[in-house]
Amino acid sequence: MIPLHRISKTILLILLAHILFKYVYVNAQVTYVLNSCDYSSNYTQNSAYNANLNLLLPTLPSQASLKSFYSTTTGEGVDKVYALFLCRGDITLQVCHDCIYDAAQNITQQCPLQKVAVIYYEECLLRYSNNSIVGILNEQDEDGVHWSSSDTVTNITDFNQKLSATMKGLFREAAYGAETPTYAMGQADINFFQTVYCFVQCTPDITGSDCNKCLDAALGYIPTCCNGRQWFMIFYPSCQLRYDLKQFYTGRLLNGQEIAVKRLSKNSGQGDTEFKTEVCLVANLQHRNLVRLLGFCLEGDEKLLIYEFIPNTSLDRFLFGQFSAKSDVFSFGVILLEIVSGKKNSCFYHLERKEDLIHYAWKLWNEGKAIQLLDPSLQNDFSRGDVIRYIHIGLLCIQDDAADRPTMASVVLMLNSHSITLPFPSAPSLYSSRIKISATEVNFETTESTSKFEISPSPSNPLHPSKDQITDSHPR
């Protein structure tokens, strides 16, 4: 039985898989990209072809409310119009409707009097022709369009290798992972700081081999036009490919909260038990300085993790607040502890004590065991006194109260002169307000087809630290 005072918080954290996909929607605003018009075959105003086209286009938005792919015809003989649309696989039918509604109005404005036309949006494509187009592969460069950034990545060779490997895996998933060609999305770490997000999709009327051929042609086009660009998208009538260093697929709950959805590849080999174990582990790492796990979906072959959405470029502001000399001192203190220990704070997690590097160092200091922080490979290179002093200085730099942190000039003086007496450090930032959720507080409920979970805050471990535990000027 859930106590009444906890019901509102619990409800906000529970995300049932089947409810999530029923009520989650993404921004309805759609983005026009480009179009492709065949100027070799035209029709005239008030012709039979024009009349058939005008009858067909208004019927498409209603179909987009029901399905993400649809093909139809209107008319007979040489004036017959063939049309189809495809919406991106990760958007809702509401967005699909909005995109096709806009495309149906826009396509004849972009391609006036042309019998063959394709219009591309980030969310959908719409095409029509005076010849049959269903089931026919079209990956011709003259019928496709591409769009990319002008900025390039730093290491193009390494980037291309990792991008190609990721895309090839997605090609197989999209082309052969279902009864009909569909879509696939995934990501790959380019380096410690950068992740590339990828998306591929084929129209489901073509075969799996044709889907793979179309996507392979799209990938092969990149070096000729846009090698090493930070983001790129290419559209063909039969397939599309896209990548970006910024995540471009997000969702929004009815209460307005944006969410980020991470989809596990169907080829990962991870089973339901391993997936649930991972969810429990991530739940144990809940912290206000970490992106929160809100929920997950486990239904059939789909495995999704639902996180709170952090806008691009906001992470530094979220973690560090406004940049200042004091935040710079904090960063130096972290680096100093990383050098001494030989471990990165962002990667360090002490499983037994559930502590990061900063708080592990503070615990050892209070226990009189600070020397245990030293990287074993450095034990013969430094004296015990020097190591203790470096750790001492590092802890002074990461104190919770920014006013207590020394200036960089003082830090340099401390490092160069052993005659200066160092003050005793206070607790590091957020030491007393770390959030921990035990595995027993992550509750699974499983049916034959779906799973769900909740993260329940306990009175002793609230999900939100009190205001007096947060440094207003420089939150860490």
C-alpha positions as CSV (number, residue, x, y, z in Angstrom):
1,M,0.0,0.0,0.0
2,I,1.5,3.4,-1.0
3,P,1.2,6.1,1.7
4,L,-1.0,9.0,0.7
5,H,1.8,11.5,1.0
6,R,3.8,9.6,-1.6
7,I,1.2,9.0,-4.2
8,S,1.7,12.2,-6.2
9,K,5.5,11.6,-6.5
10,T,5.1,8.0,-7.3
11,I,2.5,8.7,-10.1
12,L,4.9,11.1,-11.7
13,L,7.7,8.4,-11.8
14,I,5.6,5.4,-13.0
15,L,5.7,5.0,-16.8
16,L,3.7,2.0,-17.9
17,A,5.0,0.8,-21.3
18,H,1.5,0.5,-22.9
19,I,0.4,3.9,-21.5
20,L,3.6,5.6,-22.6
21,F,3.2,4.8,-26.2
22,K,-0.5,5.6,-26.1
23,Y,0.0,9.1,-24.6
24,V,3.5,10.2,-25.5
25,Y,3.7,12.6,-28.4
26,V,6.5,14.6,-30.0
27,N,6.3,18.1,-31.3
28,A,3.6,18.5,-33.9
29,Q,5.6,21.2,-35.8
30,V,7.1,19.5,-38.9
31,T,10.2,20.5,-40.8
32,Y,10.2,20.8,-44.6
33,V,13.6,19.8,-46.1
34,L,13.6,19.7,-49.9
35,N,11.8,18.4,-52.9
36,S,12.5,16.6,-56.3
37,C,10.4,17.5,-59.3
38,D,10.5,15.7,-62.7
39,Y,10.3,18.5,-65.3
40,S,10.3,16.1,-68.2
41,S,6.7,15.2,-67.7
42,N,4.1,17.9,-67.2
43,Y,0.3,18.3,-67.0
44,T,-1.8,21.4,-67.8
45,Q,-4.3,23.2,-65.6
46,N,-7.8,21.8,-65.7
47,S,-6.6,18.6,-67.3
48,A,-7.8,15.1,-66.2
49,Y,-4.5,14.4,-64.4
50,N,-4.8,17.7,-62.5
51,A,-8.4,16.8,-61.5
52,N,-7.4,13.4,-60.3
53,L,-4.4,14.8,-58.3
54,N,-6.7,17.4,-56.7
55,L,-9.0,14.6,-55.6
56,L,-6.3,12.3,-54.3
57,L,-4.1,14.6,-52.2
58,P,-6.8,15.8,-49.7
59,T,-7.6,12.1,-48.8
60,L,-4.1,11.4,-47.6
61,P,-4.0,13.2,-44.1
62,S,-6.9,11.1,-42.8
63,Q,-5.0,7.9,-43.7
64,A,-1.9,9.3,-42.0
65,S,-4.0,9.3,-38.8
66,L,-4.3,5.6,-39.1
67,K,-1.0,4.3,-40.5
68,S,2.5,5.5,-41.2
69,F,2.7,4.1,-44.7
70,Y,0.0,4.2,-47.4
71,S,-0.3,3.9,-51.1
72,T,-3.3,4.6,-53.4
73,T,-4.4,5.6,-56.9
74,T,-7.0,7.8,-58.5
75,G,-8.2,7.9,-62.1
76,E,-7.8,5.6,-65.1
77,G,-5.5,5.2,-68.1
78,V,-2.8,7.8,-68.9
79,D,-4.4,10.2,-66.4
80,K,-4.1,7.8,-63.4
81,V,-2.3,9.2,-60.4
82,Y,-0.2,6.8,-58.2
83,A,0.7,8.1,-54.7
84,L,2.2,7.0,-51.5
85,F,3.5,8.5,-48.2
86,L,5.9,7.3,-45.5
87,C,6.2,8.7,-42.0
88,R,9.3,8.3,-39.9
89,G,9.0,5.2,-37.8
90,D,9.7,6.8,-34.4
91,I,7.0,9.5,-34.6
92,T,3.3,9.3,-33.5
93,L,0.4,9.1,-35.9
94,Q,-0.6,12.6,-34.8
95,V,2.7,14.0,-36.1
96,C,2.4,11.8,-39.2
97,H,-1.0,13.3,-39.9
98,D,0.4,16.9,-39.4
99,C,3.3,16.2,-41.7
100,I,1.2,14.6,-44.5
101,Y,-1.3,17.4,-44.2
102,D,1.4,20.0,-44.7
103,A,3.1,18.0,-47.5
104,A,-0.2,17.5,-49.4
105,Q,-0.7,21.2,-49.5
106,N,3.0,22.1,-50.2
107,I,3.9,19.5,-52.9
108,T,2.0,21.1,-55.8
109,Q,3.4,24.5,-54.8
110,Q,6.9,23.2,-54.9
111,C,6.4,21.2,-58.1
112,P,3.6,23.0,-60.0
113,L,2.3,21.1,-63.1
114,Q,4.8,18.2,-62.8
115,K,3.4,14.7,-63.1
116,V,6.2,13.2,-61.0
117,A,7.1,14.8,-57.6
118,V,8.5,13.9,-54.2
119,I,8.6,16.2,-51.2
120,Y,10.7,15.4,-48.1
121,Y,10.2,16.5,-44.5
122,E,12.3,15.4,-41.5
123,E,9.2,13.6,-40.4
124,C,7.7,12.2,-43.7
125,L,7.8,12.0,-47.4
126,L,5.0,12.2,-50.0
127,R,5.3,11.3,-53.7
128,Y,3.1,10.8,-56.7
129,S,3.6,9.8,-60.3
130,N,1.8,9.0,-63.5
131,N,3.4,5.5,-63.4
132,S,3.2,2.7,-60.8
133,I,5.7,3.3,-57.9
134,V,4.7,0.7,-55.3
135,G,7.3,-2.1,-54.9
136,I,9.8,-0.5,-57.2
137,L,13.2,0.5,-55.9
138,N,14.3,4.1,-56.5
139,E,17.6,5.1,-55.2
140,Q,18.7,7.3,-58.1
141,D,20.7,10.4,-57.1
142,E,18.6,12.6,-59.4
143,D,15.5,11.7,-57.4
144,G,17.2,12.1,-54.0
145,V,18.1,15.1,-51.9
146,H,20.6,15.6,-49.2
147,W,21.2,18.2,-46.5
148,S,24.2,18.6,-44.1
149,S,26.1,20.9,-41.8
150,S,29.0,22.9,-42.9
151,D,31.1,22.0,-39.8
152,T,33.2,18.8,-39.8
153,V,34.4,16.5,-37.1
154,T,38.0,16.5,-35.9
155,N,39.1,13.0,-36.7
156,I,37.3,12.2,-40.0
157,T,38.9,8.8,-40.5
158,D,38.0,7.4,-37.1
159,F,34.5,9.0,-37.4
160,N,33.8,7.4,-40.7
161,Q,34.9,4.0,-39.5
162,K,32.6,4.0,-36.5
163,L,29.7,5.6,-38.5
164,S,30.0,3.0,-41.2
165,A,30.0,0.1,-38.7
166,T,27.0,1.5,-36.9
167,M,25.1,2.1,-40.1
168,K,25.8,-1.3,-41.5
169,G,24.3,-2.9,-38.4
170,L,21.2,-0.7,-38.7
171,F,20.9,-1.6,-42.4
172,R,20.6,-5.3,-41.5
173,E,18.1,-4.5,-38.7
174,A,15.9,-2.4,-41.0
175,A,16.1,-4.6,-44.0
176,Y,15.9,-8.1,-42.4
177,G,14.8,-7.6,-38.8
178,A,11.1,-7.8,-39.6
179,E,8.8,-9.3,-42.1
180,T,8.8,-6.1,-44.1
181,P,11.5,-3.4,-44.3
182,T,11.1,-0.9,-41.6
183,Y,13.3,1.5,-39.6
184,A,16.2,1.3,-37.2
185,M,18.0,3.7,-35.0
186,G,21.1,3.5,-32.8
187,Q,24.1,5.3,-31.6
188,A,27.9,4.9,-31.3
189,D,30.5,6.6,-29.1
190,I,33.0,8.5,-31.4
191,N,35.2,9.4,-28.4
192,F,34.8,10.1,-24.7
193,F,32.9,13.3,-25.4
194,Q,30.9,12.6,-28.6
195,T,28.2,10.3,-29.6
196,V,26.7,10.0,-33.1
197,Y,23.0,9.2,-33.4
198,C,21.8,7.3,-36.5
199,F,18.5,6.6,-38.1
200,V,17.6,4.6,-41.3
201,Q,14.3,3.7,-42.9
202,C,12.9,2.1,-46.0
203,T,9.5,2.1,-47.5
204,P,7.9,-1.2,-46.6
205,D,6.7,-1.9,-50.1
206,I,10.2,-2.9,-51.3
207,T,12.1,-6.1,-50.4
208,G,14.7,-6.5,-47.7
209,S,17.5,-6.8,-50.3
210,D,16.3,-3.7,-52.1
211,C,16.1,-1.9,-48.8
212,N,19.7,-2.8,-48.0
213,K,20.8,-1.8,-51.5
214,C,19.1,1.6,-51.2
215,L,20.6,2.4,-47.8
216,D,24.1,1.2,-49.0
217,A,23.8,3.7,-51.9
218,A,22.9,6.5,-49.5
219,L,25.9,5.7,-47.2
220,G,28.2,5.5,-50.2
221,Y,27.1,9.0,-51.3
222,I,28.4,10.7,-48.1
223,P,32.2,10.7,-49.1
224,T,31.4,12.4,-52.4
225,C,29.5,15.3,-50.9
226,C,29.7,15.6,-47.2
227,N,32.7,13.7,-45.8
228,G,33.1,14.2,-42.0
229,R,30.1,16.5,-41.6
230,Q,28.8,16.8,-38.1
231,W,25.2,16.0,-39.3
232,F,23.9,14.7,-42.5
233,M,20.5,13.5,-43.9
234,I,19.8,12.0,-47.3
235,F,16.4,11.1,-48.7
236,Y,15.6,8.8,-51.6
237,P,12.0,7.9,-52.7
238,S,12.6,4.3,-51.3
239,C,14.8,5.0,-48.2
240,Q,16.4,7.6,-46.0
241,L,19.5,7.9,-43.8
242,R,20.4,10.4,-41.2
243,Y,23.0,10.9,-38.5
244,D,23.7,13.7,-36.1
245,L,26.0,14.4,-33.1
246,K,22.9,15.8,-31.4
247,Q,20.0,13.5,-30.5
248,F,17.1,14.3,-32.8
249,Y,14.5,11.9,-31.5
250,T,12.7,12.9,-28.3
251,G,9.2,12.8,-26.9
252,R,7.0,14.8,-24.7
253,L,4.5,13.7,-22.0
254,L,1.0,15.2,-21.7
255,N,2.2,17.3,-18.8
256,G,4.7,19.0,-21.1
257,Q,7.8,17.2,-19.8
258,E,10.3,16.3,-22.6
259,I,11.8,12.8,-22.5
260,A,14.7,11.1,-24.3
261,V,14.2,7.5,-25.5
262,K,17.1,5.1,-25.8
263,R,16.2,2.1,-27.9
264,L,18.3,-1.1,-27.5
265,S,19.3,-2.8,-30.7
266,K,17.3,-6.0,-31.4
267,N,20.7,-7.6,-32.3
268,S,22.3,-6.8,-29.0
269,G,21.6,-10.3,-27.7
270,Q,20.5,-8.9,-24.3
271,G,17.7,-10.9,-22.7
272,D,14.8,-9.7,-20.5
273,T,16.6,-10.7,-17.3
274,E,19.8,-8.8,-18.2
275,F,17.7,-5.8,-19.3
276,K,15.9,-5.7,-15.9
277,T,19.2,-6.0,-14.1
278,E,20.5,-3.0,-16.0
279,V,17.4,-1.0,-15.1
280,C,18.0,-1.8,-11.4
281,L,21.6,-0.8,-11.7
282,V,20.7,2.5,-13.4
283,A,18.0,3.2,-10.8
284,N,20.6,2.8,-8.0
285,L,22.7,5.6,-9.6
286,Q,19.9,8.2,-9.4
287,H,21.5,11.6,-8.5
288,R,20.6,15.2,-9.3
289,N,23.9,15.5,-11.3
290,L,22.9,12.5,-13.5
291,V,20.2,12.3,-16.1
292,R,17.3,10.5,-14.4
293,L,15.9,7.3,-15.6
294,L,12.1,7.8,-15.6
295,G,11.0,4.4,-16.9
296,F,11.3,1.6,-19.4
297,C,9.4,-0.4,-21.9
298,L,9.8,-4.2,-22.4
299,E,7.3,-5.6,-24.9
300,G,8.1,-8.3,-27.4
301,D,11.5,-7.5,-29.0
302,E,11.4,-3.8,-27.9
303,K,13.6,-2.7,-25.1
304,L,13.4,1.1,-24.4
305,L,14.9,3.2,-21.6
306,I,13.1,6.5,-20.9
307,Y,15.2,9.3,-19.5
308,E,14.6,12.9,-18.6
309,F,15.5,15.1,-21.5
310,I,18.5,17.4,-21.2
311,P,18.7,20.0,-24.1
312,N,21.8,20.1,-26.1
313,T,24.6,22.4,-24.7
314,S,22.8,22.6,-21.3
315,L,24.8,19.9,-19.5
316,D,27.6,22.2,-18.4
317,R,25.1,24.8,-17.1
318,F,23.1,22.0,-15.4
319,L,26.1,20.7,-13.6
320,F,28.2,23.7,-13.0
321,G,26.0,26.8,-13.3
322,Q,27.4,30.0,-14.5
323,F,31.2,29.7,-15.2
324,S,33.4,31.5,-12.7
325,A,36.8,31.4,-11.2
326,K,35.4,29.4,-8.3
327,S,34.0,26.7,-10.7
328,D,37.4,26.7,-12.4
329,V,39.1,25.9,-9.0
330,F,36.6,23.1,-8.5
331,S,37.5,21.6,-11.8
332,F,41.2,21.8,-11.0
333,G,40.6,20.0,-7.7
334,V,38.8,17.2,-9.5
335,I,41.7,16.9,-12.0
336,L,44.2,16.8,-9.2
337,L,42.4,13.9,-7.6
338,E,42.2,12.1,-10.9
339,I,45.9,12.5,-11.5
340,V,46.7,11.1,-8.0
341,S,44.3,8.2,-8.3
342,G,44.8,7.5,-12.0
343,K,41.0,7.3,-12.5
344,K,38.4,9.7,-14.1
345,N,35.7,11.0,-11.8
346,S,33.1,10.5,-14.5
347,C,34.0,6.8,-14.9
348,F,34.7,6.0,-11.2
349,Y,32.1,4.3,-9.2
350,H,33.0,2.3,-6.0
351,L,30.5,-0.6,-6.1
352,E,30.8,-1.5,-2.5
353,R,30.4,1.9,-1.1
354,K,28.3,3.4,-3.9
355,E,30.6,6.5,-4.1
356,D,32.2,8.5,-6.9
357,L,35.8,9.5,-6.9
358,I,35.3,12.8,-5.1
359,H,33.4,11.3,-2.2
360,Y,35.6,8.2,-2.0
361,A,38.6,10.5,-1.6
362,W,36.8,12.5,1.1
363,K,35.9,9.3,3.0
364,L,39.5,8.0,2.9
365,W,40.7,11.4,4.1
366,N,38.4,11.4,7.1
367,E,39.5,7.8,7.9
368,G,43.1,8.7,7.8
369,K,43.7,6.5,4.8
370,A,44.1,9.1,2.1
371,I,47.3,7.4,0.8
372,Q,45.1,4.5,-0.4
373,L,43.8,6.8,-3.2
374,L,47.2,6.8,-4.9
375,D,47.5,5.0,-8.2
376,P,49.5,1.8,-7.4
377,S,51.7,2.5,-10.5
378,L,52.9,5.8,-8.9
379,Q,53.8,4.4,-5.5
380,N,57.6,4.5,-6.2
381,D,57.6,7.9,-7.8
382,F,56.2,10.2,-5.0
383,S,56.8,10.5,-1.3
384,R,54.0,9.8,1.1
385,G,54.0,13.5,2.2
386,D,53.7,14.9,-1.3
387,V,50.8,12.6,-2.1
388,I,48.9,13.5,1.1
389,R,49.5,17.2,0.3
390,Y,48.2,16.9,-3.3
391,I,45.1,15.2,-2.0
392,H,44.7,17.8,0.7
393,I,44.9,20.6,-1.9
394,G,42.4,18.8,-4.2
395,L,39.9,18.5,-1.4
396,L,40.3,22.2,-0.6
397,C,39.4,23.0,-4.2
398,I,36.2,20.9,-4.2
399,Q,34.6,22.2,-1.0
400,D,30.9,22.6,-1.1
401,D,30.9,26.3,-0.3
402,A,32.6,28.2,-3.2
403,A,33.7,30.9,-0.8
404,D,35.9,28.4,1.1
405,R,37.7,27.3,-2.1
406,P,41.2,28.9,-2.5
407,T,42.0,31.0,-5.5
408,M,44.2,29.6,-8.3
409,A,47.0,31.9,-7.2
410,S,46.8,30.3,-3.7
411,V,46.7,26.8,-5.2
412,V,49.9,27.5,-7.2
413,L,51.5,28.8,-4.0
414,M,50.4,25.7,-2.0
415,L,51.9,23.4,-4.7
416,N,55.2,25.2,-4.8
417,S,55.8,25.8,-1.1
418,H,55.6,23.3,1.7
419,S,56.0,26.0,4.3
420,I,52.4,27.1,3.9
421,T,50.1,25.5,6.4
422,L,46.9,24.1,4.7
423,P,43.5,24.6,6.3
424,F,41.4,21.5,7.0
425,P,39.0,20.9,4.1
426,S,35.2,20.8,4.6
427,A,32.9,18.3,2.9
428,P,32.9,18.4,-1.0
429,S,30.0,19.5,-3.0
430,L,26.7,17.7,-2.5
431,Y,28.4,15.1,-0.1
432,S,25.4,15.2,2.2
433,S,22.7,15.3,-0.4
434,R,23.6,12.3,-2.6
435,I,20.6,10.4,-3.7
436,K,20.6,6.6,-3.4
437,I,17.8,4.2,-4.3
438,S,18.2,0.7,-3.1
439,A,17.4,-2.2,-5.5
440,T,14.6,-3.2,-3.3
441,E,12.8,0.1,-4.1
442,V,12.7,-0.8,-7.8
443,N,9.6,-2.9,-8.2
444,F,8.9,-5.0,-11.3
445,E,5.5,-6.1,-12.3
446,T,5.5,-8.6,-15.2
447,T,2.7,-9.9,-17.4
448,E,3.0,-12.2,-20.4
449,S,3.6,-9.3,-22.8
450,T,4.7,-6.2,-20.9
451,S,6.8,-5.1,-18.0
452,K,6.9,-1.9,-16.0
453,F,8.6,-0.5,-13.0
454,E,8.5,2.3,-10.5
455,I,11.1,4.1,-8.6
456,S,9.6,4.9,-5.2
457,P,11.2,7.7,-3.1
458,S,11.6,6.7,0.6
459,P,11.2,9.2,3.4
460,S,14.8,8.8,4.3
461,N,16.1,9.2,0.7
462,P,13.9,11.8,-1.0
463,L,14.4,12.3,-4.7
464,H,14.9,16.0,-4.4
465,P,17.6,17.4,-2.0
466,S,16.6,20.3,0.2
467,K,17.4,23.8,-0.9
468,D,19.8,24.3,1.9
469,Q,22.0,21.5,0.6
470,I,22.5,23.1,-2.8
471,T,25.0,25.8,-3.5
472,D,23.0,28.4,-5.3
473,S,25.8,30.3,-7.0
474,H,27.7,27.3,-8.4
475,P,25.6,24.1,-8.3
476,R,27.7,20.9,-8.9
